[in-house]
Amino acid sequence: MRQPCYYVPMEKNELNKEEMRIWHMWKGSFQSIFGRVIKEMSEHTGLSEGDYGVLDRLDLLGNGSLRQQELADSMDWDKSRLSHHLTRMEKRRLVMRKPLDTDRGVQVVITSAGKSALDDARPVVSKAIRKHFLDQLTDQDIESITRLAERTKTGSSASCEAPPT
């Protein structure tokens, strides 16, 4: 059964005040929670959001190593942004880059210092997510957020139905 949702005809290009209020509440809430989590992580570990993102993906997606382009794609970063960030991380000995023998690609590898920094950061991040987000939710909130995330993650409104005419 398709779920009802706000239905906006295609020809309507502007949001009304209530729609704009909901959007700003959603965006502001996410930014506030995310900012507090990143602040705590950074204060306790010295890692930036980008550092953590790189290290976490190298560990989880690549078992410690990924092609640079795969890493950029997984972070939704362009090649230049990632390259500059990796240069800073290499200077801190968190990662290293190695040219691939088989083609022109580059392999990004987490170092032992990077793995140690990630291992130190994960409990801090988990605790901050729990404190600033999960502990604020009821079981019903979690169900609602889960349904909303599943329905909106593809960017499609296919699961919405139009109001009866």
C-alpha positions in Angstrom: 0.0 0.0 0.0 1.4 3.4 -1.0 1.8 5.9 1.8 0.1 9.3 1.6 2.5 12.3 1.7 2.4 15.9 0.8 1.4 16.0 -2.8 2.5 19.1 -4.8 1.4 19.3 -8.4 4.2 19.5 -10.9 3.2 23.0 -12.0 3.6 24.4 -8.5 7.2 25.7 -8.3 7.2 27.5 -4.9 6.9 26.2 -1.4 4.3 27.7 0.9 5.2 28.9 4.4 4.4 25.6 6.1 6.4 23.6 3.6 9.4 26.0 3.9 9.1 25.8 7.7 9.2 22.0 7.7 12.2 22.1 5.3 14.1 24.5 7.5 13.3 22.6 10.7 14.5 19.3 9.1 17.7 20.8 7.7 18.4 22.8 10.9 17.9 19.8 13.1 20.2 17.6 11.0 22.9 20.3 10.9 22.7 21.0 14.6 23.0 17.3 15.5 25.7 16.6 13.0 27.7 19.7 14.1 27.6 18.6 17.7 28.8 15.1 16.8 31.7 16.4 14.7 32.6 19.0 17.4 32.9 16.3 20.0 34.9 14.0 17.7 37.2 16.8 16.7 37.8 18.0 20.3 38.5 14.5 21.6 40.5 13.0 18.6 41.8 15.9 16.5 40.2 14.4 13.4 38.1 16.5 11.1 34.9 15.3 9.6 36.8 14.6 6.3 39.6 12.7 8.1 37.0 10.4 9.8 35.1 9.9 6.5 38.3 8.9 4.7 39.5 6.6 7.4 36.1 5.0 8.1 35.5 4.3 4.4 39.0 2.8 3.9 38.4 0.5 6.8 34.8 -0.5 6.2 34.5 -0.4 2.4 38.1 -1.5 1.4 39.4 -3.4 4.4 42.1 -0.7 4.8 42.6 0.2 1.1 40.7 1.7 -1.8 41.4 3.1 -5.2 41.4 6.9 -4.9 38.5 7.3 -7.3 36.4 4.7 -5.4 37.1 6.7 -2.2 36.1 10.0 -3.9 32.9 8.4 -5.2 32.0 7.0 -1.8 32.4 10.4 -0.2 30.7 12.3 -3.1 33.9 14.4 -3.3 35.5 15.5 -6.5 39.0 14.2 -7.3 40.8 17.5 -6.5 39.1 18.0 -3.1 40.0 14.4 -2.1 43.6 14.8 -3.4 44.2 17.9 -1.4 42.7 16.3 1.7 44.8 13.1 1.3 47.9 15.3 1.0 47.2 16.8 4.4 46.4 13.3 5.9 49.6 11.9 4.5 51.6 14.7 6.2 50.0 13.5 9.5 50.8 9.9 8.5 47.1 8.8 8.7 47.1 7.4 5.1 49.5 6.8 2.2 49.0 6.6 -1.5 50.6 4.1 -3.8 50.5 4.0 -7.6 48.8 0.9 -8.9 51.0 -1.4 -11.0 48.3 -2.4 -13.4 47.0 1.0 -14.5 47.1 4.7 -13.9 45.1 4.5 -10.7 46.2 5.3 -7.1 45.6 3.1 -4.1 44.9 4.9 -0.8 45.9 2.8 2.3 45.2 3.5 5.9 48.4 3.5 8.0 48.7 2.0 11.5 48.5 5.6 12.9 45.3 6.1 10.8 43.8 2.9 12.0 44.7 3.8 15.6 43.1 7.2 15.2 40.0 5.7 13.7 39.7 3.1 16.5 40.0 5.9 19.1 37.4 8.1 17.3 34.7 5.4 16.8 33.6 5.2 20.4 33.6 9.0 20.7 31.4 9.3 17.6 29.1 6.5 18.8 28.7 8.2 22.2 28.0 11.6 20.6 25.4 10.1 18.1 23.7 8.4 21.0 23.7 11.5 23.2 22.7 14.1 20.6 20.3 11.9 18.5 19.4 8.4 19.5 18.7 9.0 23.2 16.2 11.8 22.2 14.1 9.4 20.2 11.2 7.1 21.1 10.5 3.8 19.4 7.8 5.5 17.4 10.2 8.3 16.4 12.7 5.6 15.2 10.0 3.9 13.1 8.9 7.2 11.6 12.4 8.3 10.7 13.2 4.8 9.2 10.1 5.0 7.0 10.9 8.6 6.0 14.5 7.7 5.2 13.5 4.7 3.1 10.9 6.7 1.2 13.1 9.7 0.5 16.6 8.1 0.0 16.1 7.6 -3.7 14.9 11.1 -4.3 11.7 9.7 -5.9 8.2 10.5 -4.9 7.0 7.3 -6.4 5.8 6.0 -3.0 3.5 9.1 -2.6 0.0 9.1 -3.7 -2.0 12.0 -4.9 -5.0 13.1 -2.8 -8.4 11.8 -4.0 -10.0 14.1 -6.5 
